[in-house]
Amino acid sequence: MATNVLAVDVYPLDMSKGRYDISKSWEGSHIYIPGSSFKKELKDISNNQPMPVVVFMHGGGGIGPHDIGWAKFLSSNGYVVVLPDSFSIPNRVPNSDPTKKIANLRVVPVNLLRPVEAEFALSQLKLLKWADPNNLFLMGHSEGANASTYIKNLGYSGLIISSNLCHHGFHITEDIPILAISFEEDTFLPNPLNFHCANRWDTYYPADSQNTESRKISRISPRKNATQVILKGKGHSTYDNSIAKESVLSFLKKNSK
């Protein structure tokens, strides 16, 4: 099953990228299960017993040690962790340059692409016996956290944002719990105004817009189940921080059914 997204939907001046086959990110998923520290593939999972699942959306550099660290940590605590691989999508190129600390090169419509990857992963998990439909969580780091900020309520039990400033706010409905984790000073994302996700709990902007007041949409009901954790010091990778780990586990346990 292929799901295509037009690149030009978000960046109308970029006519060269064609369509992105979202299903490939799901097919290329890395999976970590409780009781094993080794990467699995979808075909390797044969358990028919429903288990809680965390869909982890990697950052702009692809699935790396930071993402795998989180996956192993969460799986060791009883969660199946599924990491869709955005770079398994044909024609998918990096949209950031860590060496120059450029978070958005504007060559890939990540604000549209990453949430659709997460939506497709959710639709597929709902078809699998080993995925507990009542305990499906979405976690994203850096660019991958765009999936959490732009996704609408399709069945995830909670959202976790790691190192993303959430400039465009949240499109998810007010009843879905959110945990946002960021550093006082992010070493990759410029943040001169000390801006954090908590500044956008109750407003959002269309995915294709700039953050202008004329495009801002305010929620009718305030968001009540949202928590911002600000880690001391400088950083971007959250996995090595004990407070981040404790916060994520506490959030998952609190919101599991």
SEKERO-833862 format. One line per field, with one value per residue: residue in three letters; x, y, z of N, C-alpha, C in turn; chain. Coordinates in steps of 0.02 Angstrom, whole numbers. Each point is the difference from the previous one (the first is absolute). Layout:
% SEKERO-833862
resn	Ala, ...
npx	X, ...
npy	Y, ...
npz	Z, ...
capx	X, ...
capy	Y, ...
capz	Z, ...
cpx	X, ...
cpy	Y, ...
cpz	Z, ...
chain	A, ...
***
This chain:
% SEKERO-833862
resn	Met, Ala, Thr, Asn, Val, Leu, Ala, Val, Asp, Val, Tyr, Pro, Leu, Asp, Met, Ser, Lys, Gly, Arg, Tyr, Asp, Ile, Ser, Lys, Ser, Trp, Glu, Gly, Ser, His, Ile, Tyr, Ile, Pro, Gly, Ser, Ser, Phe, Lys, Lys, Glu, Leu, Lys, Asp, Ile, Ser, Asn, Asn, Gln, Pro, Met, Pro, Val, Val, Val, Phe, Met, His, Gly, Gly, Gly, Gly, Ile, Gly, Pro, His, Asp, Ile, Gly, Trp, Ala, Lys, Phe, Leu, Ser, Ser, Asn, Gly, Tyr, Val, Val, Val, Leu, Pro, Asp, Ser, Phe, Ser, Ile, Pro, Asn, Arg, Val, Pro, Asn, Ser, Asp, Pro, Thr, Lys, Lys, Ile, Ala, Asn, Leu, Arg, Val, Val, Pro, Val, Asn, Leu, Leu, Arg, Pro, Val, Glu, Ala, Glu, Phe, Ala, Leu, Ser, Gln, Leu, Lys, Leu, Leu, Lys, Trp, Ala, Asp, Pro, Asn, Asn, Leu, Phe, Leu, Met, Gly, His, Ser, Glu, Gly, Ala, Asn, Ala, Ser, Thr, Tyr, Ile, Lys, Asn, Leu, Gly, Tyr, Ser, Gly, Leu, Ile, Ile, Ser, Ser, Asn, Leu, Cys, His, His, Gly, Phe, His, Ile, Thr, Glu, Asp, Ile, Pro, Ile, Leu, Ala, Ile, Ser, Phe, Glu, Glu, Asp, Thr, Phe, Leu, Pro, Asn, Pro, Leu, Asn, Phe, His, Cys, Ala, Asn, Arg, Trp, Asp, Thr, Tyr, Tyr, Pro, Ala, Asp, Ser, Gln, Asn, Thr, Glu, Ser, Arg, Lys, Ile, Ser, Arg, Ile, Ser, Pro, Arg, Lys, Asn, Ala, Thr, Gln, Val, Ile, Leu, Lys, Gly, Lys, Gly, His, Ser, Thr, Tyr, Asp, Asn, Ser, Ile, Ala, Lys, Glu, Ser, Val, Leu, Ser, Phe, Leu, Lys, Lys, Asn, Ser, Lys
npx	43, -5, 31, -25, 51, -34, 63, -29, -33, 62, 43, -46, 55, -8, 10, 59, -32, -52, -15, -20, 26, -49, -29, 49, -20, -62, 7, 33, -55, 34, 2, -16, 7, -45, 54, 10, 65, -23, 19, -65, -28, -43, 33, 42, -51, -3, 13, -49, 42, -54, 42, 17, -12, 64, -30, 63, -10, 47, 58, 24, 41, -61, -12, 18, 59, -17, -26, 54, 36, -41, 8, 64, 4, -41, 33, 53, -43, -2, 31, -42, 59, -38, 54, -51, 24, 2, 63, -48, -26, -14, 56, 0, 13, 58, -36, 54, 40, 11, 41, -52, -27, -17, -53, -6, 21, -62, 27, -25, -63, 48, -26, 1, 62, 31, -49, 6, 66, -10, -39, 44, 51, -39, -15, 65, 17, -51, 38, 46, 0, 65, -35, 5, -59, -3, 58, -15, 66, 5, 64, 21, 58, 11, 25, 13, 13, 16, 12, 27, 33, 9, 10, -55, -54, 41, 17, 47, 27, 54, 25, 61, 21, 52, 23, -59, 4, -29, 38, -21, 14, -59, -6, 28, -54, -38, -35, 44, 27, 39, 59, 27, 57, 30, 56, 30, 53, -36, 44, -60, -50, 7, 11, 12, -63, 42, -14, -55, -11, 11, 39, -10, -12, -21, 54, -17, 43, -30, 7, -35, -12, 15, 38, -46, -12, 1, 49, 10, -8, -47, 14, -58, 24, 23, 62, -25, 4, 40, 59, 32, 51, 31, 44, 36, 27, 53, -33, -1, 46, -59, 22, 55, -55, 17, -4, 28, 43, 10, 4, 35, 35, 6, 13, 39, 26, 4, 18, 29, -36
npy	-60, 40, 44, 41, 40, 50, 2, 11, -44, -8, -22, 44, 28, -54, 1, -12, 3, 17, -65, -1, -60, 22, -46, 28, 55, -22, -17, 57, -6, 29, -60, 22, -62, -3, -5, 48, 3, -48, 34, 9, -40, 30, -33, 28, 43, -52, 40, -39, 6, 39, 43, 41, 50, 16, 42, -12, 65, -25, 28, 59, -31, -21, -65, 28, 4, 64, -11, -36, 48, 46, -30, -10, 63, 22, -36, 21, 50, -46, 45, -17, 8, 38, -5, 33, -24, 65, -21, -43, 61, -25, 27, -33, 64, 10, 22, -26, 45, -54, -10, 27, -48, -29, 17, 48, -45, -17, -61, -15, -14, 6, 62, -21, -14, 29, 46, 3, -1, 44, 34, -10, 13, 50, 16, -12, 35, 36, -22, 13, -65, 9, 44, 22, -1, -19, -23, 47, 10, 65, -14, 63, -5, 62, -11, -57, 49, 19, -66, 15, 52, -34, -56, -26, 1, -51, 7, 46, -35, 22, 62, -16, 60, -18, 53, 28, 57, -42, 32, -55, -13, -18, -48, -38, -38, 40, -55, 5, -40, 50, -26, 58, -20, 50, 22, 27, -30, -2, -50, -18, 12, 52, 26, 56, -17, -53, -20, -25, -66, 11, 38, -62, -14, 63, 2, 9, -16, 16, -62, 35, 23, 63, 11, 20, 55, 19, -45, 30, -62, 28, -42, -30, -62, 21, -13, -52, -50, 52, -29, 54, -38, 45, -30, -4, 59, -19, -9, -56, -44, -27, -49, 35, 33, -10, 66, 4, -48, 27, 58, -30, -36, 53, 36, -48, -8, 65, -2, -53, -38
npz	0, -50, 38, -45, 8, -24, -20, -58, 39, 22, -46, -18, 25, 39, -65, 29, 59, -38, 4, 63, -6, 39, -37, -36, 31, -8, -63, 5, 38, 48, 27, 60, 24, 50, 38, -45, -6, -40, -54, -6, -45, -37, -46, 45, 1, 41, 50, 23, 52, 7, -26, 50, -42, -10, -39, -17, -9, -39, 16, -18, 43, 12, -1, 57, 31, -8, -60, -17, 30, -24, -59, 13, 20, -47, -44, 33, -11, -48, -39, -49, -29, -38, -39, -26, -58, 13, 10, 19, 4, -59, -21, 58, 5, 31, 51, 30, 28, 39, -51, -33, 38, -58, 34, -46, -44, 17, 1, 60, -16, 46, 0, -62, -19, 52, 6, -67, 10, 49, -41, -49, 41, 22, -62, -8, 54, -20, -49, 47, 10, -13, -34, 61, -29, 63, -21, -44, 10, -8, -16, -1, -32, 19, -60, 29, 44, -62, 3, 60, -26, -56, 34, -28, 38, -8, 63, -3, 50, -31, 5, -23, 19, -37, 32, 8, -31, -43, -44, -33, 64, 24, -46, 46, 10, 36, -15, -50, 46, 21, -16, 17, -29, 31, -27, 53, -27, -55, -7, -23, 41, -41, 59, -33, -12, 11, -61, 25, -4, 65, -39, -23, 64, -1, -40, -63, -46, -58, -23, -43, 62, -3, 53, -42, 34, -63, 5, 59, 23, 38, 50, -8, 9, 59, -15, 32, -42, 14, -9, 21, -21, 36, -39, 54, -16, -37, -56, -33, 13, 6, -39, 2, 0, 63, 4, -60, 18, 60, -32, -47, 42, 39, -55, -23, 59, 6, -64, 26, -40
capx	-43, 42, -31, 42, -8, 31, 46, -19, -55, 26, 49, -21, 55, 42, -39, 42, 4, -50, -40, 34, -37, 3, -1, 68, 27, -27, 31, 70, 3, 40, -44, 32, -51, 22, 36, 53, 34, 17, -49, -43, -39, -72, -12, 26, -44, -53, -39, -70, -22, 5, 51, 2, 47, 21, 26, 52, 19, 69, 16, 16, 57, -17, 3, 68, 10, -46, -67, 6, 4, -68, -38, 21, -22, -72, -16, 20, -52, -63, -34, 26, 16, 2, 32, -6, 62, -18, 47, -18, -44, 37, 8, 4, 67, 1, -27, 36, 72, 26, 66, -10, -55, -59, -52, -49, 28, -58, 2, -49, -57, -2, -58, -54, 22, 10, -63, -33, 34, -26, -70, 0, 22, -56, -50, 25, 1, -68, -15, 44, -25, 46, -2, -58, -29, -14, 63, 45, 26, 43, 55, 42, 57, 22, -43, -51, -52, -51, -56, -43, -32, -47, -48, -65, -17, -20, 2, 57, -20, 39, 54, 61, 42, 69, 42, -33, -27, -72, -18, -65, -53, -24, -63, -35, -55, 18, -4, 57, 54, 63, 61, 52, 64, 50, 53, 0, 30, 9, 62, -12, -55, 6, -56, 20, -55, -16, -66, -9, -65, -53, -24, -45, -50, -69, -4, 37, 2, -2, 66, 34, 3, 48, -32, -25, -60, -60, -12, -4, -66, -3, -47, -57, 10, 71, 29, 11, 45, 62, 56, 64, 59, 58, 62, 50, 60, -3, -3, -51, -15, -31, 3, 48, -22, -40, -65, -39, -22, -50, -61, -33, -29, -56, -54, -28, -36, -59, -50, -15, -66
capy	60, 60, 64, 51, 70, 46, 48, 69, 23, 44, 44, 5, 18, -59, -43, -55, -58, -51, -28, -42, -60, -4, -70, -25, 14, -53, -64, 1, 12, -37, -17, -27, -30, -18, -63, -6, 63, 0, 28, -45, 27, -15, -71, -40, 3, -50, -2, 18, 33, 73, 34, 72, 18, 69, 16, 51, 33, 22, 68, 15, -38, -71, -41, -2, -24, 32, -31, -70, 1, 7, -60, -54, 18, -9, -72, -33, 17, -33, 27, -11, 65, -3, 60, 6, 28, 49, -3, -56, 27, 21, 72, 37, 26, 37, 68, 39, -5, 8, 30, 72, 14, 22, -49, -7, 21, 12, -40, -53, 27, -42, 15, -42, -69, -38, -21, -51, -62, -23, -21, -64, -50, -14, -39, -69, -32, -20, -63, -52, -28, 12, 71, 15, 61, 48, 25, 18, 67, 30, 40, 24, 40, 52, 1, -52, 24, 32, -47, 9, 66, 9, -54, 9, -56, -59, -59, -3, 12, 55, 24, 20, 42, 6, 51, 36, 61, 2, 67, 1, -21, -69, -11, -53, 25, 20, -54, -45, 24, 17, 13, 32, 2, 40, 28, 72, 27, -53, 11, -7, 43, 68, 16, 61, 26, -49, -25, -71, -24, 23, 63, -13, -51, 16, 31, -35, 31, -48, -29, 34, 71, 30, 13, 68, 4, -7, -71, -38, -26, -11, -52, 21, -28, -4, -66, -10, -57, 11, 13, 20, -12, 36, -28, 52, 3, -2, -67, -15, -71, -8, -69, -9, 38, -42, 32, -13, -70, -7, 35, -39, -60, 21, 20, -59, -39, 38, 3, -67, -25
capz	0, -6, 15, -31, 21, -48, 30, -18, 42, 51, -30, -70, -45, -9, -45, -23, 45, -16, 54, 50, 17, 73, 23, 5, 67, 43, -18, 22, 72, 48, 56, 60, 40, 68, 7, -51, -15, -71, -46, -36, -55, 7, -12, 55, 59, -7, 62, -8, 62, -8, 40, -11, -52, -11, -67, 10, -62, 5, -18, -69, -24, -7, 61, 24, 69, 47, -8, 20, 73, 25, -17, 45, 67, 5, -7, 63, 49, -17, -59, -67, -30, -73, -28, -73, -29, -51, -56, -43, -52, -60, -13, 64, 15, 64, -1, 50, -4, 68, 0, -3, 46, -37, 15, -55, -65, -43, -61, 11, 38, 61, 40, -27, -9, 62, 30, -41, 17, 65, -11, -36, 49, 44, -37, -7, 66, 18, -34, 27, 63, 55, 20, 42, -29, 53, 27, -55, 14, -51, 25, -53, 19, -46, -60, 8, 44, -42, -5, 58, 2, -56, -7, 30, 42, -39, 42, 46, 69, 27, -41, 35, -44, 24, -33, -54, 31, -12, -22, -34, 45, -1, -35, 34, 41, 68, 49, -5, 43, -34, 39, -40, 35, -36, 42, 10, -61, -49, -37, -72, -21, 27, 44, 36, 41, 52, -20, 11, -23, 44, -26, -56, 16, -19, -66, -52, -66, -55, -14, -55, 13, 46, 65, 2, 42, -40, -15, 62, 19, 72, 19, 40, 67, 16, 8, 71, 15, -37, 46, -28, 42, -25, 28, 14, -41, -73, -29, -50, 9, 66, 25, 55, 58, 44, 11, -61, 1, 53, -22, -53, 30, 42, -45, -32, 51, 21, -53, -25, 22
cpx	44, -40, 46, -16, 35, 45, -23, -60, 25, 49, -14, 56, 45, -39, 36, -7, -53, -38, 43, -45, 8, 4, 70, 32, -25, 34, 73, 9, 50, -45, 41, -56, 26, 34, 55, 30, 19, -57, -39, -30, -73, -14, 23, -47, -59, -44, -71, -29, 7, 50, -3, 56, 16, 27, 49, 22, 70, 9, 22, 58, -15, 6, 72, 4, -48, -68, 0, 5, -68, -40, 17, -23, -74, -20, 19, -50, -69, -37, 33, 13, 9, 30, -8, 62, -19, 44, -6, -45, 43, -1, 4, 72, -3, -27, 34, 75, 30, 68, -3, -56, -59, -54, -48, 30, -55, 5, -49, -56, -11, -61, -62, 19, 2, -66, -38, 34, -28, -72, -3, 22, -57, -52, 22, 2, -69, -20, 38, -23, 46, 1, -65, -31, -16, 62, 51, 21, 46, 53, 43, 56, 19, -46, -57, -58, -52, -60, -49, -36, -53, -54, -66, -17, -27, 3, 60, -24, 37, 57, 59, 44, 68, 37, -31, -35, -74, -25, -69, -57, -19, -67, -41, -55, 21, 3, 60, 58, 65, 54, 51, 63, 49, 51, -10, 28, 12, 61, -8, -54, 8, -62, 15, -54, -20, -70, -3, -71, -58, -28, -52, -53, -67, -6, 37, -6, -7, 70, 39, 10, 60, -37, -22, -66, -64, -17, -10, -72, 1, -53, -57, 8, 75, 23, 19, 52, 63, 54, 63, 55, 59, 63, 52, 58, -14, -5, -52, -21, -25, 12, 45, -21, -48, -69, -46, -28, -55, -66, -38, -33, -62, -61, -34, -41, -65, -56, -15, -66, 4
cpy	62, 62, 55, 69, 44, 49, 71, 25, 51, 51, 7, 18, -59, -51, -65, -64, -53, -22, -42, -59, -13, -72, -28, 15, -52, -66, -4, 9, -44, -12, -30, -24, -16, -68, -11, 68, 5, 28, -55, 35, -21, -74, -44, -4, -47, -5, 23, 34, 75, 31, 75, 18, 74, 6, 57, 27, 31, 72, 6, -39, -74, -37, -7, -23, 30, -33, -72, -5, 5, -64, -57, 13, -13, -74, -38, 13, -24, 25, -25, 69, -9, 66, 0, 35, 46, -5, -64, 22, 20, 76, 42, 19, 37, 71, 45, -11, 13, 35, 76, 24, 33, -53, -12, 29, 16, -35, -59, 28, -39, 14, -38, -73, -40, -19, -53, -68, -29, -23, -68, -56, -20, -44, -72, -36, -24, -66, -59, -23, 17, 72, 13, 66, 53, 32, 10, 72, 22, 43, 21, 43, 50, 4, -50, 22, 41, -45, 10, 67, 8, -54, 18, -64, -58, -64, -8, 19, 58, 17, 21, 37, 7, 51, 28, 60, 12, 68, 3, -24, -73, -5, -54, 29, 8, -57, -46, 27, 10, 9, 30, 7, 41, 26, 75, 35, -58, 16, -7, 48, 69, 18, 63, 27, -47, -29, -76, -20, 26, 68, -9, -52, 13, 39, -42, 38, -54, -23, 38, 74, 21, 17, 73, 1, -10, -72, -41, -20, -16, -53, 29, -22, -4, -72, -10, -54, 5, 21, 19, -14, 35, -26, 55, -4, -1, -72, -5, -73, -12, -68, -7, 38, -41, 30, -11, -71, -10, 32, -39, -62, 17, 18, -62, -41, 35, -4, -67, -24, -73
cpz	0, 17, -25, 26, -50, 37, -13, 40, 52, -29, -75, -49, -15, -41, -17, 40, -13, 60, 47, 18, 75, 25, 9, 68, 50, -14, 23, 74, 37, 61, 57, 47, 70, 0, -51, -13, -74, -42, -35, -61, 8, -7, 57, 60, -10, 62, -13, 62, -7, 49, -12, -48, 2, -71, 9, -68, 7, -22, -73, -29, -10, 66, 21, 72, 51, -3, 23, 76, 32, -12, 48, 72, 9, -6, 63, 56, -22, -61, -64, -30, -75, -25, -76, -27, -58, -61, -41, -57, -60, -9, 64, 13, 67, -8, 52, -10, 69, 3, -1, 46, -35, 8, -57, -64, -51, -67, 3, 42, 65, 43, -23, 0, 66, 35, -40, 11, 65, -6, -34, 48, 46, -35, -8, 66, 20, -33, 29, 69, 58, 24, 38, -25, 52, 29, -55, 10, -56, 33, -59, 26, -55, -61, 7, 44, -39, -8, 57, -1, -55, -5, 33, 38, -41, 43, 45, 70, 32, -46, 43, -50, 33, -43, -64, 32, -15, -23, -32, 45, -9, -35, 35, 44, 73, 50, 0, 43, -39, 52, -47, 42, -42, 50, 9, -62, -48, -43, -75, -25, 31, 41, 41, 46, 56, -10, 12, -22, 41, -23, -55, 17, -34, -65, -51, -66, -53, -19, -53, 12, 41, 65, 5, 40, -40, -16, 63, 15, 74, 15, 41, 72, 14, 9, 74, 15, -41, 50, -38, 51, -33, 36, 9, -49, -74, -25, -55, 5, 71, 31, 61, 63, 43, 14, -60, 1, 52, -21, -52, 29, 43, -43, -31, 51, 21, -51, -33, 29, 18
chain	A, A, A, A, A, A, A, A, A, A, A, A, A, A, A, A, A, A, A, A, A, A, A, A, A, A, A, A, A, A, A, A, A, A, A, A, A, A, A, A, A, A, A, A, A, A, A, A, A, A, A, A, A, A, A, A, A, A, A, A, A, A, A, A, A, A, A, A, A, A, A, A, A, A, A, A, A, A, A, A, A, A, A, A, A, A, A, A, A, A, A, A, A, A, A, A, A, A, A, A, A, A, A, A, A, A, A, A, A, A, A, A, A, A, A, A, A, A, A, A, A, A, A, A, A, A, A, A, A, A, A, A, A, A, A, A, A, A, A, A, A, A, A, A, A, A, A, A, A, A, A, A, A, A, A, A, A, A, A, A, A, A, A, A, A, A, A, A, A, A, A, A, A, A, A, A, A, A, A, A, A, A, A, A, A, A, A, A, A, A, A, A, A, A, A, A, A, A, A, A, A, A, A, A, A, A, A, A, A, A, A, A, A, A, A, A, A, A, A, A, A, A, A, A, A, A, A, A, A, A, A, A, A, A, A, A, A, A, A, A, A, A, A, A, A, A, A, A, A, A, A, A, A, A, A, A, A
***
